[in-house]
Amino acid sequence: MQNFENFLLNHLPTSKSIHPNYQEALQRMLLAGGKRFRPALLLGVVNAYNPLLVGGAHHAAYAIELLHTYSLIHDDLPAMDNSPLRRGEPTLHVLFDEVTAILAGDALNTYSFEVLSNAPFSDYTRVSLIRELATNGGLNGMVLGQAIDCYFENRPLGIEDVKVLHTNKTAKLIAASLKMGAIIVNQEELGEKLYDFGIKLGLLFQIQDDILDVTQSCETAGKLTNNDEAKNSFVTLLGLDKAMDEANELAQMLIKEMDSFDEKLKDELSPLLTQYINRHK
């Protein structure tokens, strides 16, 4: 992933203006790091089938990271989770002010599509990638999930509705990362299979986050923990033990599916996926 980090550093959002801290706000959460899980999934698929396209695929991986980072900035706002910490750093509304945080998030959202539009692929591939990112990150994906999450705060949902919530809020962008990798290497049938796998992976990712929220310190997590009491989290609804059972069952299902991947894809993704599939244990 070092090449991806170099690409990110060379394509940081910049702005020449009289605003004293707008550019710093645009860059701060990107430079704070993060797991880079979604970019790694996309690049892993591309590297498995056509390593020569990895350089160009950095545009798509970066677009996903930009969109994901914007969502974290907005998720932490006072009107939403009101979190003071993200990726081990003060959140933007704490460091600067709420207006700056909102606008920085807006800018990263739109910049993600600017970056993706400049990817060195055919027009057909670029449009397919833009459609995939917009569909899963927008009104019928991540934003919908966030809207459901906020509206039903302090209003417990049934477990199936919670899965719908987190399929949209978390899982769809993870699934899109895998599918976008397949689009780049012209493996559209594989892309559908990977998308379904990614939805399950995203749900596991969310259950794990809910578990870690009650088992990790703020320092370890790099963000505020024990902050989901009013939310429809898996731990809030099921309790920690049953949430662990749900995570273990889903993890076993994913490991079995991963074993059905062809050898190139399995060799490329197994180290990353095994690490994350087991992170709640």
Secondary structure as GFF3:
##gff-version 3
##sequence-region A 1 281
A	DSSP	alpha_helix	2	10	.	.	.	ID=ss1
A	DSSP	alpha_helix	22	31	.	.	.	ID=ss2
A	DSSP	alpha_helix	37	49	.	.	.	ID=ss3
A	DSSP	three_ten_helix	51	53	.	.	.	ID=ss4
A	DSSP	alpha_helix	54	75	.	.	.	ID=ss5
A	DSSP	beta_strand	85	86	.	.	.	ID=ss6
A	DSSP	beta_strand	89	90	.	.	.	ID=ss7
A	DSSP	alpha_helix	92	95	.	.	.	ID=ss8
A	DSSP	alpha_helix	98	117	.	.	.	ID=ss9
A	DSSP	alpha_helix	123	137	.	.	.	ID=ss10
A	DSSP	alpha_helix	142	151	.	.	.	ID=ss11
A	DSSP	alpha_helix	159	166	.	.	.	ID=ss12
A	DSSP	pi_helix	167	171	.	.	.	ID=ss13
A	DSSP	alpha_helix	172	184	.	.	.	ID=ss14
A	DSSP	alpha_helix	188	215	.	.	.	ID=ss15
A	DSSP	alpha_helix	218	221	.	.	.	ID=ss16
A	DSSP	alpha_helix	234	238	.	.	.	ID=ss17
A	DSSP	alpha_helix	240	258	.	.	.	ID=ss18
A	DSSP	alpha_helix	263	277	.	.	.	ID=ss19
###
